[in-house]
């Protein structure tokens, strides 16, 4: 049984929403070809991306079998996408989505 690979990518997003995605540690350039079930693809926001910016739910299309799952980690600074199988499929599309999180508005409840 082959151990599933984990491909790592650094992601920076500027104020205009322009994404720069850089493969790390020998990860392939896009498009990523999955040949081993349960391959994981990890995207991590770089330190030069504003601290208030986090990953949100990705937009996944052309995945009729629901093979891709995702999990947000590290307080939103990282998203891990897992492909559950290596069945031959045309291109599954994954669009990363980020957004800003506001500071806690400190809502105070004082029942009367």
Secondary structure, 3 states (H helix, E strand, C coil): CCCCCEEEEEEEECCCCCEEEEEECCCCCCCCCCCCCCEEEEEEECCCCCCCEEEEEEEEECCCCCCEEEEEEHHHCEEEEEECCCCCCCCCEEEEEEEECCCCCCCCCCCC
